[in-house]
């Protein structure tokens, strides 16, 4: 009787591991929701962490959404990020955004600049796979 319980436990564990693998492979909505939850739990306000950690998080954040939602528009991605800032009460970052939106900064649409200003793409800021 004791051996049966052991075999049943091992079988249930194997089924659970196999099920998680299948959910991952097929990008099941439940697994994607779990990944979003984990990503959100790793979030920290930019003003409360180093630039390297913030950059690494933004990379993981962008990669997750680009890999799993390739049809998503950049404006949708920015909205999700903005909502994270609100949910985590990142007052300093939100104040900086409000200051930029108040006309203290120009966008590439205003100036016709297509180089993205100080965010020019170079070999030093492109992540290597």
C-alpha positions as CSV (number, residue, x, y, z in Angstrom):
1,X,0.0,0.0,0.0
2,X,2.9,2.3,0.8
3,X,4.5,1.8,-2.6
4,X,1.3,2.7,-4.4
5,X,1.3,6.1,-2.7
6,X,4.9,6.7,-3.7
7,X,4.1,5.8,-7.4
8,X,1.0,7.9,-7.4
9,X,2.9,10.9,-6.0
10,X,5.7,10.5,-8.6
11,X,3.1,10.1,-11.4
12,X,1.3,13.3,-10.3
13,X,4.5,15.2,-10.2
14,X,5.5,14.0,-13.7
15,X,2.1,15.0,-15.0
16,X,2.4,18.5,-13.5
17,X,5.9,19.0,-14.9
18,X,4.7,17.8,-18.3
19,X,1.6,20.1,-18.2
20,X,3.8,23.1,-17.4
21,X,6.0,22.2,-20.3
22,X,3.0,22.0,-22.6
23,X,1.7,25.3,-21.4
24,X,5.1,27.0,-21.9
25,X,5.5,25.5,-25.4
26,X,2.2,26.6,-26.7
27,X,2.3,30.0,-24.9
28,X,-0.9,29.3,-23.1
29,X,-2.7,32.4,-21.7
30,X,-2.4,31.1,-18.2
31,X,1.4,30.7,-18.5
32,X,1.6,34.1,-20.1
33,X,-0.4,35.6,-17.3
34,X,2.0,34.0,-14.8
35,X,5.0,35.5,-16.7
36,X,3.4,38.9,-16.6
37,X,2.8,38.5,-12.8
38,X,6.5,37.6,-12.3
39,X,7.7,40.5,-14.5
40,X,5.4,42.9,-12.6
41,X,6.7,41.6,-9.2
42,X,10.3,42.3,-10.4
43,X,9.5,45.9,-11.2
44,X,11.1,48.7,-9.2
45,X,10.7,52.4,-9.7
46,X,13.5,53.7,-11.9
47,X,14.4,56.3,-9.2
48,X,14.9,53.6,-6.6
49,X,17.5,51.5,-8.6
50,X,20.6,51.8,-10.6
51,X,20.6,52.6,-14.3
52,X,22.0,49.1,-15.1
53,X,19.2,47.3,-13.3
54,X,16.5,49.6,-14.8
55,X,17.9,49.0,-18.3
56,X,18.1,45.2,-17.7
57,X,14.4,45.3,-16.6
58,X,13.3,47.3,-19.5
59,X,15.1,44.9,-21.8
60,X,13.3,41.9,-20.2
61,X,10.0,43.8,-20.3
62,X,10.3,44.7,-24.0
63,X,11.5,41.2,-25.0
64,X,8.6,39.5,-23.2
65,X,6.0,41.6,-25.0
66,X,7.8,41.5,-28.4
67,X,8.2,37.7,-28.2
68,X,4.7,36.9,-27.0
69,X,2.7,39.7,-28.6
70,X,4.4,40.5,-31.9
71,X,1.3,42.4,-33.1
72,X,1.5,44.9,-30.2
73,X,2.0,48.5,-31.1
74,X,4.7,50.6,-29.4
75,X,2.0,52.9,-28.0
76,X,0.4,49.8,-26.3
77,X,3.8,48.9,-24.8
78,X,4.4,52.4,-23.5
79,X,0.9,52.4,-22.0
80,X,1.6,49.2,-20.1
81,X,4.9,50.7,-18.8
82,X,3.2,53.9,-17.8
83,X,0.5,51.9,-15.9
84,X,3.3,50.1,-14.0
85,X,4.7,53.4,-12.9
86,X,1.3,54.5,-11.6
87,X,0.6,51.1,-9.9
88,X,4.0,51.3,-8.1
89,X,3.6,55.0,-7.3
90,X,6.8,56.1,-9.0
91,X,6.2,59.8,-8.3
92,X,9.6,61.1,-9.3
93,X,9.5,59.4,-12.7
94,X,5.9,60.4,-13.3
95,X,6.8,64.0,-12.5
96,X,9.6,63.8,-15.0
97,X,7.2,62.5,-17.6
98,X,4.7,65.2,-16.8
99,X,7.4,67.9,-17.1
100,X,8.4,66.5,-20.5
101,X,4.8,66.5,-21.7
102,X,4.3,70.0,-20.5
103,X,6.4,71.3,-23.4
104,X,9.8,71.3,-21.8
105,X,11.1,68.7,-24.2
106,X,10.7,68.2,-28.0
107,X,10.0,65.0,-29.7
108,X,11.3,63.8,-33.0
109,X,7.9,64.6,-34.6
110,X,8.3,68.3,-33.5
111,X,11.8,68.7,-34.9
112,X,11.8,66.2,-37.8
113,X,14.7,64.5,-36.1
114,X,14.8,60.8,-37.0
115,X,17.9,59.9,-35.0
116,X,15.9,59.8,-31.7
117,X,18.2,62.5,-30.2
118,X,20.4,61.3,-27.4
119,X,19.0,57.7,-27.8
120,X,20.9,57.1,-31.1
121,X,21.4,53.5,-31.8
122,X,25.0,52.4,-31.6
123,X,26.8,49.1,-31.1
124,X,27.2,49.9,-27.4
125,X,23.5,50.0,-26.6
126,X,22.1,47.2,-28.7
127,X,21.7,44.0,-26.7
128,X,23.6,41.0,-27.9
129,X,21.8,37.7,-28.0
